[in-house]
Amino acid sequence: MYGFVVVLHAIAAAIWTGGHLVLALAVLPQVLREKDVAFISRFESGYERIGIPALIIQVVTGFWLASTLLPDHRAWLDFTNPVARLVAVKVALLLATALLAADARLRVIPNLDESNLNSLAFHIVPVTIVSVLFVIAGVSFRFGWLS
C-alpha cells in the first residue's frame, strides 16, 4: 500500500508542478507580452480540472505518508527528527500555496483584466517556485537533502 500511495503522490505532484511550470515558463510570458486575458483564463480553467484534484490527492496522500512515517502526530513537532523537519517544510509549503491561491481566487482573478495581469504573475511565479520546492522536499525524504 505504501508504494502505491507514494506513486499516486508523485503522479499528482508531476501534474501540479508540471502544470505550473508550463504556466509560468510558457503561457505567462506570452500572456504578458500580448495582454491576452482570455488565453490565461482558458488555460487556468482547463488546468484546474486536473490541477486541483492533483493537489487534493497530494494533500491526502501526503498526510497519509507523514502519518505512516511518524504515526505519533506529536512527533511532527520534534524538529530534532529529520523526518519531522521535512513534514514541517511540506506543511509550510502547503500553507503558502493555500494563501497564494486564496488571494488569487478571491482578489486577483475576479478583477482580472489587461491592466492587472502583473498581479496574477506575482501569484503564478511564487506558486510555481513553491511547487518545485514541494518536489525537492519530497525527494529529500529519500535522499535527506533538507534534513
C-alpha positions, 0 to 999 in steps of 0.5 A, a space after each residue: 500500500 505504501 508504494 502505491 500511495 507514494 506513486 499516486 503522490 508523485 503522479 499528482 505532484 508531476 501534474 501540479 508542478 508540471 502544470 505550473 511550470 508550463 504556466 509560468 515558463 510558457 503561457 505567462 510570458 506570452 500572456 504578458 507580452 500580448 495582454 491576452 486575458 482570455 488565453 490565461 483564463 482558458 488555460 487556468 480553467 482547463 488546468 484546474 480540472 486536473 490541477 486541483 484534484 492533483 493537489 487534493 490527492 497530494 494533500 491526502 496522500 501526503 498526510 497519509 505518508 507523514 502519518 505512516 512515517 511518524 504515526 505519533 502526530 506529536 512527533 511532527 513537532 520534534 524538529 530534532 527528527 529529520 523526518 519531522 523537519 521535512 513534514 514541517 517544510 511540506 506543511 509550510 509549503 502547503 500553507 503558502 500555496 493555500 494563501 497564494 491561491 486564496 488571494 488569487 481566487 478571491 482578489 486577483 482573478 475576479 478583477 482580472 483584466 489587461 491592466 492587472 495581469 502583473 498581479 496574477 504573475 506575482 501569484 503564478 511565479 511564487 506558486 510555481 517556485 513553491 511547487 518545485 520546492 514541494 518536489 525537492 522536499 519530497 525527494 529529500 525524504 529519500 535522499 535527506 537533502 533538507 534534513 
